[in-house]
Amino acid sequence: MKNTYVLHFDTTNYDKPIVYRLIRDYDLVFNILKAVILPKQESYLVMEIDGDVRQLELGLHYLQNQGVQVDPVTKNVHRNEERCTHCGACTAICPTGALAIERPSMFVRFDPDKCSACGLCVTACPPRAMEVSF
């Protein structure tokens, strides 16, 4: 079973070797799509995690017991074309390349098929053109 999750670390657990135990103890495979790890600050990972359903449940439970907030990506992101100013702020934070600047027009292209629905673009978008639906 493969799912995408956003893992949120707080100021007390951002620097602990927590994630490696998903492989060692739970036989899970993961792919980091995006990571922002900052010293003494809240940090996050966007990860695809793959493995046996029961092991995945145990691994996610372990993360939560370590103080990691685990948010499954079970939502859709879409762009409000009327609000989008094509500033490109969303492209810098998009972990999957679903948002990219087209050259030479400098328009921001949104490919929903590449979108993992992590929601990072929603907070990065100054005109709030990126929207989440559950």
Secondary structure, DSSP 8 states (H G I E B T S, - for coil): -EEEEEEEE-TTTTTS--TTHHHHTT--EEEEEEEE--TTS-EEEEEEEES-HHHHHHHHHHHHHTT-EEEE---EEEE-TTT-----GGGGT-SSSSEEE-TTT--EEE-TTT-----HHHHH-TT--EEEE-
